[in-house]
Amino acid sequence: MHGPANRQRVKQPPRVRTSGCPPAMTLEQAEAFVQTVAEATGRLPVVYVHPTWANGDPLPVSGLSFGARITPDSILARCGLWVADYD
């Protein structure tokens, strides 16, 4: 049965705000979010990520970073990845 009454609410982890930059997640928060989605839906989501971000390095313009790289044992490594590749 479908409909609003049967939808599970997915609790999103809190966003981290850096001075003057848009909100960002830490690696730990992203892993917690993916785990919550997987538990609620039975599926892993597709994750949109920039290669620099996935490597734990700060993005050139914003300086935002996961704070750590995505490792093979991370739940994020099991997700489908949509890798940002633009100039």
KEMIDO-169655 format. One record per residue (C-alpha): residue in one letter; x, y, z. Coordinates in nm, 4 decimals. Layout:
type A | X X | Y Y | Z Z $
...
END
This chain:
type M | X 0.0000 | Y 0.0000 | Z 0.0000 $
type H | X 0.1349 | Y 0.3411 | Z -0.0904 $
type G | X 0.0620 | Y 0.6851 | Z 0.0436 $
type P | X 0.1651 | Y 0.9346 | Z 0.3093 $
type A | X 0.0486 | Y 0.7144 | Z 0.5976 $
type N | X 0.2874 | Y 0.4371 | Z 0.4903 $
type R | X 0.5944 | Y 0.6450 | Z 0.4213 $
type Q | X 0.8773 | Y 0.6190 | Z 0.6681 $
type R | X 1.0443 | Y 0.9393 | Z 0.7726 $
type V | X 1.4189 | Y 0.9343 | Z 0.7188 $
type K | X 1.5970 | Y 1.1302 | Z 0.9883 $
type Q | X 1.8696 | Y 1.3422 | Z 0.8374 $
type P | X 2.1879 | Y 1.4010 | Z 1.0315 $
type P | X 2.2560 | Y 1.7582 | Z 1.1361 $
type R | X 2.4369 | Y 1.9788 | Z 0.8880 $
type V | X 2.7664 | Y 2.1359 | Z 0.9724 $
type R | X 2.8010 | Y 2.5051 | Z 0.8972 $
type T | X 3.1380 | Y 2.6530 | Z 0.8219 $
type S | X 3.1919 | Y 3.0269 | Z 0.8371 $
type G | X 3.0314 | Y 3.1876 | Z 0.5352 $
type C | X 3.0101 | Y 2.8599 | Z 0.3415 $
type P | X 2.7033 | Y 2.6555 | Z 0.2537 $
type P | X 2.6157 | Y 2.3614 | Z 0.4814 $
type A | X 2.8294 | Y 2.0489 | Z 0.4517 $
type M | X 2.8392 | Y 1.7025 | Z 0.6065 $
type T | X 3.1309 | Y 1.5305 | Z 0.7693 $
type L | X 3.2199 | Y 1.1807 | Z 0.6554 $
type E | X 3.0691 | Y 1.0401 | Z 0.9755 $
type Q | X 2.7419 | Y 1.2263 | Z 0.9147 $
type A | X 2.7264 | Y 1.1100 | Z 0.5515 $
type E | X 2.7798 | Y 0.7491 | Z 0.6625 $
type A | X 2.5068 | Y 0.7841 | Z 0.9268 $
type F | X 2.2681 | Y 0.9303 | Z 0.6674 $
type V | X 2.3350 | Y 0.6463 | Z 0.4217 $
type Q | X 2.2869 | Y 0.3898 | Z 0.6994 $
type T | X 1.9524 | Y 0.5505 | Z 0.7920 $
type V | X 1.8380 | Y 0.5456 | Z 0.4284 $
type A | X 1.9435 | Y 0.1818 | Z 0.3917 $
type E | X 1.7588 | Y 0.0795 | Z 0.7079 $
type A | X 1.4442 | Y 0.2697 | Z 0.6062 $
type T | X 1.4316 | Y 0.1564 | Z 0.2428 $
type G | X 1.6330 | Y -0.1648 | Z 0.2269 $
type R | X 1.8494 | Y -0.0044 | Z -0.0425 $
type L | X 2.1666 | Y 0.1964 | Z -0.0579 $
type P | X 2.1296 | Y 0.5384 | Z -0.2210 $
type V | X 2.3349 | Y 0.6793 | Z -0.5052 $
type V | X 2.5820 | Y 0.9324 | Z -0.3670 $
type Y | X 2.6787 | Y 1.2446 | Z -0.5642 $
type V | X 3.0345 | Y 1.3387 | Z -0.4806 $
type H | X 3.3271 | Y 1.5361 | Z -0.6178 $
type P | X 3.6492 | Y 1.3284 | Z -0.6416 $
type T | X 3.8385 | Y 1.5828 | Z -0.4311 $
type W | X 3.5677 | Y 1.5615 | Z -0.1628 $
type A | X 3.5734 | Y 1.1778 | Z -0.1729 $
type N | X 3.9504 | Y 1.1870 | Z -0.1187 $
type G | X 3.9025 | Y 1.3968 | Z 0.1944 $
type D | X 4.0692 | Y 1.7031 | Z 0.0469 $
type P | X 3.9112 | Y 2.0499 | Z 0.0649 $
type L | X 3.7281 | Y 2.1748 | Z -0.2415 $
type P | X 3.9260 | Y 2.4474 | Z -0.4197 $
type V | X 3.6746 | Y 2.7326 | Z -0.4047 $
type S | X 3.4775 | Y 2.6697 | Z -0.0857 $
type G | X 3.7393 | Y 2.4898 | Z 0.1194 $
type L | X 3.4710 | Y 2.2430 | Z 0.2341 $
type S | X 3.5849 | Y 1.8893 | Z 0.3085 $
type F | X 3.4518 | Y 1.5590 | Z 0.4430 $
type G | X 3.7458 | Y 1.5751 | Z 0.6840 $
type A | X 3.8530 | Y 1.2236 | Z 0.5837 $
type R | X 3.8633 | Y 1.0142 | Z 0.2686 $
type I | X 3.6044 | Y 0.7529 | Z 0.1773 $
type T | X 3.7764 | Y 0.4199 | Z 0.2451 $
type P | X 3.6819 | Y 0.0749 | Z 0.1086 $
type D | X 3.5302 | Y -0.0234 | Z 0.4449 $
type S | X 3.2982 | Y 0.2817 | Z 0.4490 $
type I | X 2.9294 | Y 0.2229 | Z 0.3751 $
type L | X 2.9679 | Y 0.5045 | Z 0.1192 $
type A | X 3.2030 | Y 0.2818 | Z -0.0825 $
type R | X 2.9160 | Y 0.0321 | Z -0.1236 $
type C | X 2.6827 | Y 0.2954 | Z -0.2716 $
type G | X 2.6516 | Y 0.3769 | Z -0.6365 $
type L | X 2.8607 | Y 0.6871 | Z -0.6944 $
type W | X 2.7699 | Y 0.9729 | Z -0.9232 $
type V | X 3.1057 | Y 1.1445 | Z -0.9538 $
type A | X 3.1038 | Y 1.5142 | Z -1.0333 $
type D | X 3.3249 | Y 1.5791 | Z -1.3344 $
type Y | X 3.2999 | Y 1.9330 | Z -1.4609 $
type D | X 3.5257 | Y 2.2266 | Z -1.5316 $
END
